[in-house]
Amino acid sequence: MERLLELLKENARLSAGDIATRLGITEAEVAARIAALEKEGVILGYHAVVDREKTDHSGVTAFIEVRITPESGGGFDRFARRVSQYEQVRGCYLMSGAYDLAVVVEGKDLYDVARFVAEKLSTLDVVLSTATHFQLRTYKHDGFMLNTPPTDGPLLVSP
Amino acid sequence: MSHPRKLDLESKLSTQLSGIPRSGIRDFFELVIGRSDVISLGVGEPDKPTPWPIREAAIRSLEKGQTSYTSNLGLESLRIGISKYVEEHFRVSYDPKTEILVTVGVSEALDLAFRAVLNPGDEVIFHQPCYVSYGPSITMAYGVPVPVNTRLEDNFALKASDVEKAITSRTKVIALNFPTNPTGAVEPPEELEKIAALCVKHDLLCFTDEIYSELLYDGAKHKSIVEYPGMRERTVLLHGFSKAFAMTGWRLGYACAPAPLREAMMKIHQYCMLCAPIMSQMAGVEALRLGAEAYEGMRQSYEERRNFVVKRLNEMGLHCFNPGGAFYVFPDVSSTGLTGREFALKLLEEQSVAVVPGDAFGPSGELCVRCCYATAPDLLEKAMDGMAAFVAKYRKAGA
């Protein structure tokens, strides 16, 4: 992946000027490249990485394994795109292995997600089976370690 | 009953020690200790912990119960790894059995090397500003330190002509450290070649401390003095894991040298240290197995931080050359009307930013400060903002 993208993935708030200084190119070049990446849909958006356990958010997240019958002509795509339309669905991935799609769903509570599975997912003709797993605790999210015990900081001055 | 005489411990200390001043870094360290509000550019180490696979290798070895002594020389598997790594990076090959010694950091290796070769009164030429231990290590080995100054106008590279002027009939060793702590200087190959020729011409030994050799920027490839004709046979190559692999606390280094030199160093090492800790050595095996894969990401990130810091320092009016290696910048702060030490003290007091006074690395660094940029980018930015405000205030006051 190009270095500019890596820097933005680490910290999307870096200004074009900062990136230019770090990479030894001009600010205009950086701005143009970012604009192009946004236009090409390489960069889809920017968001904050939040430790939800430290907010008053009381919702739940579930990973749902879905097995389906591929549809003639559309394969898995048609179903996957259709499921992805729901706002509760935060992620949807075609998988290799024992099931076909992994669907990440956020809900207010356990019943909210259960309702979504029962009423929205399972009722679709092509669905053969689902298995719902609730996320209990987060240790690492989007590359950030969470819930790590504090350690003594390093020295402030050393040779 | 006679009264016991009051014990005067000062008078019991070695006179060899009394000539050695306390490290200028330690003075400064005591001012900073216990303060949690400080942004520190004062350390000589990476901001990130050791890469996980290396830490895991040490954990695994502990789980397996590998807690014993190793050979005095160090684990054979580690020496074989070192031999391969050194051949790949320095294009010089060493026999793991007779020419490599694993030590407790490069600091120990350097001390062993001096003690192995110096007779009282033998002179050692080294470049200043330099890492704090060179002068004292030479003195403790009963040698005579002969510092040769490097200058800002030469980007702190060492001039062979200055080295030549310092050579006397008592000169035994030339000690080099490029890239350099504290300046980040890289030695141009043409000067290195001339210094190598001087070593051969005057039959001198060379100790080359290669601890920053992986951390080079702008696409540069490292060149060590050991590669020049006639040098391998008279060189002790000192290297370790602290900087590139972010392993400062593991205290793991090594020396590569022709067998008679390695054997002499080994003699001291076996009596004073026995061996490097086995868990550190196991971690070292994994570090060398990973090689550049473990440090390339960090190196790239340091290069970007260097670009940022050099630009900001020059913008705020502190003259700073673009250092080609290590993770330090060494700006001249004289435009503020302050010495490096005054600058560091007042900057800490007024902006809670810690940098190290340049005189800690020798008198020729008096007008400079050392800033380590292996610090998290957001903290680095805050530190630069603080320094910019500070410099603006003092430049105005002096104008």
Chai-1 contact restraints between the chains, C-beta under 6 A:
chainA,res_idxA,chainB,res_idxB,connection_type,confidence,min_distance_angstrom,max_distance_angstrom,comment,restraint_id
A,T21,B,N307,contact,1.0,0.0,6.0,A-B,restraint_1
A,T21,B,F308,contact,1.0,0.0,6.0,A-B,restraint_2
A,T21,B,K311,contact,1.0,0.0,6.0,A-B,restraint_3
A,R22,B,E304,contact,1.0,0.0,6.0,A-B,restraint_4
A,R22,B,N307,contact,1.0,0.0,6.0,A-B,restraint_5
A,R22,B,F308,contact,1.0,0.0,6.0,A-B,restraint_6
A,G24,B,N307,contact,1.0,0.0,6.0,A-B,restraint_7
A,L156,B,V32,contact,1.0,0.0,6.0,A-B,restraint_8
A,L156,B,V38,contact,1.0,0.0,6.0,A-B,restraint_9
A,L156,B,S40,contact,1.0,0.0,6.0,A-B,restraint_10
A,L156,B,G42,contact,1.0,0.0,6.0,A-B,restraint_11
A,L156,B,A354,contact,1.0,0.0,6.0,A-B,restraint_12
A,V157,B,F28,contact,1.0,0.0,6.0,A-B,restraint_13
A,V157,B,F29,contact,1.0,0.0,6.0,A-B,restraint_14
A,V157,B,V32,contact,1.0,0.0,6.0,A-B,restraint_15
A,V157,B,G42,contact,1.0,0.0,6.0,A-B,restraint_16
A,V157,B,A354,contact,1.0,0.0,6.0,A-B,restraint_17
A,S158,B,V43,contact,1.0,0.0,6.0,A-B,restraint_18
A,S158,B,G44,contact,1.0,0.0,6.0,A-B,restraint_19
A,P159,B,I25,contact,1.0,0.0,6.0,A-B,restraint_20
A,P159,B,G44,contact,1.0,0.0,6.0,A-B,restraint_21
A,P159,B,V132,contact,1.0,0.0,6.0,A-B,restraint_22
